[in-house]
Structures are given as C-alpha cells and as structure tokens.
C-alpha cells in the first residue's frame, strides 16, 4: 500500500485525527504523514478542521477514493476470500472483547454494578489474564490477515504492544487511551468493514 493510501485509509478507519495519531496508526514518520496529508488536501481528498480538535478528516471525495482504492488493492492481491474468512473469525471474538472491556471498566459488588476503581488487584489480575488469553487467540486472526494483506501486520503490532504495556502495569492501554487495545481493535473492525465493502449497521 502506498504512503498516500495508507494515510487516506487510516483516516477512514480512525476518523478525524492529528498527524501524531495517524503516524501511530500507520507506522509512518510524522513528517511523512504530514507531507501526504498536504498532497491529499491539494487534490481535495482530505481537509483540516480548525475547530476545537484541529484535526484532519476525509472529504466525501476522499471517502469514495479510499473505498475504491482499498477494494482494488484487495482484488489485485487475490485476498478477498482470505480476508473474508478472517473477518468471520474476528466476529466470533468481537463480543468477547467487548465483554472483557466491560469487565475492566465496571464490576458487580453486592449485586450492584459500579465503576471499577482498580483497587482490587486480584480482580484486575483475573481480567488481565483473560485479556492475555484473548490476545493469544486474536493474534491468530491477525496472522491470517497479515498473510493475506501485509498492511494488517500493523494491527498485530499495535495490539501486541498495547497488551504488553498493560501487562507491565500501564493499565490505560487496555481501554482508556487513544492507542489502547480496545481502540485498535475497533479500528481493525472498521478496517475490515471498509476493506470488504460491508456497511456498518
């Protein structure tokens, strides 16, 4: 995937984003991302919003161009069937990940659901163990996706990085950061929908 398509496609999956966030998503240097964004803006495919968030986003033309180029890439690689099969496996795992995130953010005490204040190390440890087990299975899906289209390797790297950092005590990497495990998983979900041309319901 070319640099301009990587940036264009990342905006489609991430939504409005800063140069820094797009660099994290694509693995490209920030200077390269910014250069690609400027070129894409000249052609009318992206725009820079000067409001509260000061972020880059796709125009309607950019959204259409990204969809077509990603579909063309998929067909040129002959990878549609493999990606579709991996997506089926992803969908099996997706509800479990959502449940794990819920278990991390909330807990039931005496029949009442409350926010998890992370003062119970034993509880958090059990959920972390479940996340680690989940990641071992999710990694297999990422391996299959990367074998079909190499650009999916970036998700594997990001998910592994997030779960590793959480395991080392930086717990925000599970659900609370813009580059958390949950956020990257959601971006992968969006990427798979866009790549396969499946509308989000």
N, C-alpha and C positions, 0 to 999 in steps of 0.2 A: 504494500500500500504506500503510495507516495505521501510526502510530507503534508501537502495541501489537503489531501483526502483524509489523512489521519486527524488533522485539526478540525476539518469540516465535520467528520463523523463523530469526533469526540464531543463537539458542541451539540450534535443531535442527541447524543446519549446522556450528556451531563446537564444540558440546559445552559442558561446564562452563566458565564464563568469568567474568572480572571485568567490572565496569562499564566499565573502560577499554578492555578488549579488544572488548566489544560496541559501544562507541562507534566504535572504529576500523572494525569490520566494517560497521556500518550507516551511518556518516557523521553520526549524530545527536550532539548535545552530551551530555556525560556526565550532566549534570543531568536531561536529558530521558529518557535511558536508565534512570537510577535511578528516576525517577518512574514510568515504565512498568512496571519490574520490581516495584515495590511494589504497584501496582494489580493486576498479574498474579498476584502472590503471594496477595493477598486473595481472588482468585477460585479459587485452588488450582491454577493452571496452571504456576507456577514455584516453586522452593524455593531457599533459601540454605543451602549446606552450610558448617558451622562447623569442618570438619576442617582438614587441613594446607593445602589450597589456598584455602579461604574463597572459594567461587565460586558463581555462580548456575547452576541447571540446570532442565531441564523435568521436570515430573511426568508420569506416564502420561497423565493427562487433558490436560496441556499438549501432549504429543506428538501426541495424537489431534486436538486442536483445531487445532494448527498445520497438520497434514496436510490437514484438511478445508478450512480457510480458504484455503490456498495453492492447492488444487485448484479451489476455487470461483473464486478470482481468475483462474486460468489460463483456465477455461472462459468466464467473464464477458468476458474480453478477446478471446476467439476466437483464442487464441495457441497452442493445444496443438500444432497441426501445425508451426508455425514453430519452436517450442522443440524439438520432437522432431527436426526436421531439423538444427537447430544442434547438438543433442546428438550426432547421428551424426557430424558434423564434429569435435566435441570428442573423441569416442572414437578417431578416426583419429590425432589429435595426441597423445593421452594417453601412449601408450608412448614416444614420442619425448621427451616432457618427463621421464619417469621415467629414461630413459637419460641425458639431459643432467645430471640431478641426481646420478646415479651417477658420471658422468664428472667432475663438480665435486668430489665428496666423496672419490673414490678415483682412483687411476691405476695403470697397469701399468708397472713398471720391471724390466727384465731378466726378463720373464715372470712377475713376482710382483706381485699386487695389493696395494697399500698405501694408507694414508690419504694424501690429498693435503694436504701441508703448506703449499701455496701459496707455495713459494719459487721455483718455475719460472714466471716472468712470461710467458714465451712460451706455455707450455701453458695457463695460466689465460686468457690473451688469446684463444686459439683457442676455448676453451669459452665465454667471454663473447660472442664473435662468433656462435657457434652459438645461444646463448640469445637474442641480439638478433634473429637471423633467425627463430627460432621465434616470438618475440613478435609479429613483424610478421604472421605467419600466424594466430596465435592471436587477435590483435586483431580480425581479420575475423569470427571466430566470436562474439566479444563484441559487436561492432557488430550482428550479426544478432540476438543475444539481447536487446540493449537496445532494438532496434526492435520486438521482439515484446512485451517487458515492460520498462518503463523501469527497474525496480529492478535489473536486471542491469548497468546502467551502472556501478554501484558497483564491481563486479568489474573492469570495464575500467579504471577509475580506479586501483584498488589495484594491479593487475598492472603497469600503466604506471608507477606510482610506484615500485614495487619494482625493476623492471628499470632505471629511470632512476637510482635511487640506487646500484644495483650498478655501473652504468656509470661513475658518478662516484667509485667507489672504496670504497663501503660494501658490501663483499662479502657480509656476513651477510644481505643482502636477497635473495640467491638461494635459500638453503636453510636457514639457521641461525636465523632469527628467527621469532617467532610471527606476524609480518606479512610473512614472506618470500614470494617469488614461488611457491615450491613449496607453502607453506601455503595461500595464497589460491587457488591452482589446485585444491588438494584440497577446499577449502570450496566452490568453484564446482561441482566434481564432485558433492559431496554435495547441493548445492542442486538441481542438475539431476535427480538421482535422486528427491529428495523432491518436487520440483515435478511430475514426470511420474508419480509413484507407482510407481517401479521399485524393488524390494527390492535391497539390496546383498548380493552373494553373497560 
